[in-house]
């Protein structure tokens, strides 16, 4: 049995609230993900179409970031949007495979109860 090597993931995170009632919130996260151990890869096999539609991909060290925005519409309702991504910093992956990014939007409801 092979024990995987550990990686490291330093991050820099900033969050702040804005406006007179602090209804607008923003958060930013920038980091680095260092892989330890053997790297995985996906390649073409037997001159057929590549397993991924955009070509060869191999896991390597990554630059990472995320951005989150939130606006409190009502006392019990926030509208939230977020994007998070990683970018391969080295390696032989095709250029179209280096960036991986996702976007998410949602609403968040909270109920507040008061004790009597």
VEXRO-547214 format. One record per residue: x, y, z of N, C-alpha, C in turn; residue number from 0. Coordinates in steps of 0.05 Angstrom, whole numbers, padded with zeros to 5 digits. Layout:
((X; Y; Z); (X; Y; Z); (X; Y; Z); NUM)
...
This chain:
((00017; -00024; 00000); (00000; 00000; 00000); (00017; 00025; 00000); 0)
((00010; 00044; -00017); (00026; 00068; -00020); (00012; 00091; -00005); 1)
((00027; 00105; 00012); (00016; 00127; 00027); (00020; 00153; 00011); 2)
((-00001; 00168; 00005); (00002; 00192; -00011); (00017; 00213; 00004); 3)
((00032; 00229; -00011); (00047; 00252; 00001); (00027; 00274; 00006); 4)
((00033; 00290; 00026); (00016; 00313; 00032); (00023; 00337; 00015); 5)
((00003; 00353; 00009); (00007; 00378; -00005); (00003; 00401; 00014); 6)
((00005; 00425; 00004); (00001; 00449; 00020); (-00018; 00468; 00005); 7)
((-00032; 00484; 00020); (-00052; 00502; 00008); (-00054; 00528; 00023); 8)
((-00034; 00546; 00020); (-00036; 00572; 00033); (-00057; 00589; 00019); 9)
((-00070; 00606; 00035); (-00092; 00623; 00024); (-00091; 00651; 00037); 10)
((-00100; 00671; 00022); (-00103; 00698; 00032); (-00133; 00705; 00029); 11)
((-00146; 00712; 00051); (-00175; 00716; 00051); (-00182; 00743; 00062); 12)
((-00199; 00758; 00048); (-00208; 00784; 00058); (-00238; 00785; 00055); 13)
((-00252; 00796; 00075); (-00281; 00799; 00074); (-00287; 00826; 00086); 14)
((-00308; 00840; 00075); (-00316; 00865; 00086); (-00345; 00870; 00080); 15)
((-00358; 00888; 00096); (-00386; 00895; 00092); (-00386; 00925; 00087); 16)
((-00405; 00934; 00069); (-00405; 00962; 00061); (-00433; 00973; 00064); 17)
((-00435; 01000; 00063); (-00460; 01014; 00064); (-00466; 01022; 00093); 18)
((-00485; 01041; 00095); (-00492; 01051; 00122); (-00504; 01030; 00139); 19)
((-00519; 01011; 00127); (-00531; 00989; 00142); (-00515; 00963; 00138); 20)
((-00492; 00964; 00125); (-00475; 00941; 00120); (-00490; 00918; 00107); 21)
((-00506; 00925; 00087); (-00522; 00905; 00073); (-00506; 00891; 00050); 22)
((-00486; 00904; 00039); (-00470; 00893; 00017); (-00445; 00881; 00029); 23)
((-00439; 00855; 00022); (-00416; 00841; 00032); (-00400; 00831; 00008); 24)
((-00374; 00831; 00011); (-00356; 00820; -00009); (-00334; 00804; 00004); 25)
((-00327; 00782; -00008); (-00305; 00765; 00003); (-00287; 00756; -00021); 26)
((-00261; 00757; -00017); (-00242; 00749; -00037); (-00222; 00729; -00025); 27)
((-00216; 00708; -00040); (-00197; 00688; -00030); (-00178; 00682; -00053); 28)
((-00152; 00684; -00048); (-00131; 00678; -00068); (-00112; 00658; -00055); 29)
((-00105; 00637; -00070); (-00088; 00617; -00058); (-00071; 00602; -00078); 30)
((-00057; 00582; -00067); (-00039; 00565; -00082); (-00043; 00537; -00072); 31)
((-00047; 00518; -00089); (-00050; 00490; -00081); (-00027; 00473; -00093); 32)
((-00009; 00465; -00075); (00014; 00449; -00083); (00007; 00419; -00079); 33)
((00010; 00404; -00101); (00004; 00375; -00100); (00028; 00360; -00090); 34)
((00024; 00340; -00074); (00045; 00323; -00066); (00041; 00295; -00078); 35)
((00061; 00280; -00083); (00058; 00253; -00094); (00054; 00253; -00124); 36)
((00045; 00229; -00134); (00042; 00225; -00162); (00019; 00241; -00173); 37)
((00023; 00251; -00198); (00002; 00267; -00211); (-00015; 00250; -00229); 38)
((-00041; 00255; -00229); (-00059; 00241; -00247); (-00060; 00254; -00274); 39)
((-00068; 00239; -00295); (-00070; 00251; -00322); (-00090; 00236; -00338); 40)
((-00101; 00250; -00358); (-00119; 00238; -00378); (-00108; 00243; -00405); 41)
((-00105; 00222; -00421); (-00093; 00224; -00448); (-00110; 00210; -00469); 42)
((-00103; 00215; -00494); (-00116; 00200; -00516); (-00107; 00171; -00515); 43)
((-00124; 00153; -00524); (-00117; 00125; -00526); (-00121; 00115; -00554); 44)
((-00101; 00101; -00565); (-00103; 00088; -00591); (-00113; 00106; -00613); 45)
((-00103; 00131; -00614); (-00110; 00150; -00635); (-00140; 00156; -00637); 46)
((-00155; 00151; -00617); (-00183; 00158; -00616); (-00186; 00186; -00606); 47)
((-00211; 00196; -00605); (-00217; 00222; -00594); (-00208; 00223; -00564); 48)
((-00197; 00246; -00556); (-00188; 00249; -00529); (-00211; 00244; -00509); 49)
((-00205; 00233; -00485); (-00226; 00228; -00465); (-00240; 00254; -00457); 50)
((-00226; 00277; -00459); (-00239; 00303; -00454); (-00241; 00316; -00481); 51)
((-00261; 00332; -00485); (-00266; 00345; -00511); (-00245; 00366; -00517); 52)
((-00232; 00375; -00497); (-00212; 00397; -00501); (-00183; 00388; -00499); 53)
((-00178; 00362; -00499); (-00151; 00352; -00500); (-00139; 00342; -00474); 54)
((-00113; 00339; -00474); (-00097; 00327; -00453); (-00098; 00344; -00427); 55)
((-00101; 00331; -00404); (-00101; 00345; -00379); (-00085; 00329; -00358); 56)
((-00070; 00344; -00342); (-00053; 00331; -00321); (-00055; 00349; -00296); 57)
((-00058; 00336; -00273); (-00059; 00352; -00248); (-00032; 00362; -00240); 58)
((-00030; 00387; -00234); (-00005; 00400; -00225); (-00012; 00421; -00204); 59)
((00008; 00436; -00195); (00003; 00458; -00176); (-00016; 00478; -00188); 60)
((-00034; 00489; -00171); (-00055; 00507; -00180); (-00055; 00534; -00166); 61)
((-00061; 00554; -00180); (-00068; 00580; -00168); (-00098; 00579; -00165); 62)
((-00109; 00589; -00143); (-00137; 00588; -00137); (-00148; 00615; -00130); 63)
((-00174; 00620; -00135); (-00186; 00644; -00126); (-00216; 00640; -00124); 64)
((-00229; 00656; -00108); (-00258; 00657; -00106); (-00266; 00686; -00100); 65)
((-00290; 00693; -00108); (-00302; 00719; -00103); (-00331; 00715; -00096); 66)
((-00339; 00725; -00073); (-00367; 00723; -00065); (-00379; 00750; -00060); 67)
((-00404; 00754; -00069); (-00418; 00779; -00065); (-00445; 00772; -00052); 68)
((-00454; 00789; -00034); (-00480; 00785; -00021); (-00493; 00812; -00016); 69)
((-00520; 00813; -00021); (-00534; 00838; -00015); (-00559; 00830; 00001); 70)
((-00563; 00842; 00024); (-00586; 00837; 00041); (-00609; 00854; 00032); 71)
((-00628; 00841; 00018); (-00652; 00855; 00007); (-00671; 00862; 00029); 72)
((-00677; 00842; 00046); (-00694; 00846; 00069); (-00679; 00836; 00093); 73)
((-00689; 00841; 00117); (-00675; 00831; 00141); (-00672; 00801; 00141); 74)
((-00689; 00787; 00128); (-00688; 00757; 00128); (-00680; 00746; 00101); 75)
((-00671; 00763; 00081); (-00666; 00753; 00054); (-00640; 00765; 00043); 76)
((-00621; 00748; 00036); (-00596; 00756; 00023); (-00596; 00744; -00005); 77)
((-00587; 00760; -00025); (-00581; 00749; -00052); (-00551; 00746; -00053); 78)
((-00542; 00722; -00063); (-00514; 00714; -00061); (-00505; 00705; -00089); 79)
((-00481; 00714; -00096); (-00467; 00705; -00121); (-00438; 00698; -00114); 80)
((-00428; 00677; -00127); (-00401; 00669; -00121); (-00388; 00656; -00146); 81)
((-00362; 00661; -00150); (-00347; 00647; -00170); (-00322; 00636; -00156); 82)
((-00314; 00612; -00164); (-00289; 00601; -00153); (-00275; 00586; -00176); 83)
((-00248; 00587; -00175); (-00233; 00576; -00198); (-00206; 00567; -00190); 84)
((-00194; 00551; -00208); (-00166; 00543; -00205); (-00153; 00545; -00232); 85)
((-00127; 00550; -00233); (-00112; 00553; -00258); (-00086; 00537; -00255); 86)
((-00081; 00519; -00274); (-00056; 00503; -00273); (-00032; 00521; -00279); 87)
((-00013; 00521; -00261); (00010; 00539; -00263); (00033; 00528; -00279); 88)
((00033; 00502; -00284); (00054; 00489; -00299); (00043; 00464; -00312); 89)
((00060; 00448; -00324); (00051; 00423; -00335); (00046; 00424; -00365); 90)
((00038; 00401; -00375); (00035; 00397; -00404); (00006; 00397; -00413); 91)
((-00013; 00405; -00396); (-00041; 00405; -00403); (-00046; 00424; -00426); 92)
((-00066; 00418; -00443); (-00074; 00436; -00464); (-00083; 00463; -00452); 93)
((-00078; 00485; -00466); (-00085; 00511; -00455); (-00114; 00514; -00448); 94)
((-00132; 00501; -00462); (-00161; 00503; -00456); (-00168; 00487; -00431); 95)
((-00150; 00471; -00420); (-00155; 00455; -00396); (-00144; 00468; -00371); 96)
((-00128; 00489; -00374); (-00115; 00501; -00350); (-00133; 00515; -00331); 97)
((-00154; 00529; -00341); (-00172; 00544; -00324); (-00197; 00527; -00319); 98)
((-00205; 00526; -00294); (-00230; 00513; -00286); (-00245; 00533; -00268); 99)
((-00269; 00541; -00277); (-00283; 00562; -00261); (-00313; 00555; -00261); 100)
((-00325; 00561; -00238); (-00354; 00557; -00235); (-00367; 00582; -00223); 101)
((-00392; 00586; -00229); (-00408; 00608; -00219); (-00433; 00597; -00205); 102)
((-00440; 00609; -00183); (-00463; 00601; -00167); (-00479; 00626; -00159); 103)
((-00505; 00624; -00160); (-00523; 00645; -00150); (-00545; 00633; -00133); 104)
((-00553; 00646; -00112); (-00573; 00635; -00094); (-00585; 00657; -00077); 105)
((-00606; 00650; -00063); (-00617; 00668; -00043); (-00616; 00653; -00016); 106)
((-00613; 00668; 00005); (-00610; 00657; 00031); (-00631; 00670; 00050); 107)
((-00648; 00654; 00061); (-00668; 00664; 00080); (-00660; 00656; 00109); 108)
((-00665; 00675; 00127); (-00660; 00668; 00155); (-00684; 00677; 00171); 109)
((-00690; 00662; 00191); (-00712; 00669; 00208); (-00701; 00676; 00235); 110)
((-00710; 00697; 00246); (-00701; 00706; 00272); (-00723; 00703; 00293); 111)
((-00717; 00691; 00314); (-00737; 00688; 00335); (-00728; 00705; 00359); 112)
((-00747; 00716; 00373); (-00740; 00731; 00397); (-00751; 00717; 00421); 113)
((-00736; 00716; 00442); (-00745; 00704; 00467); (-00761; 00724; 00482); 114)
((-00783; 00715; 00495); (-00799; 00733; 00511); (-00796; 00726; 00540); 115)
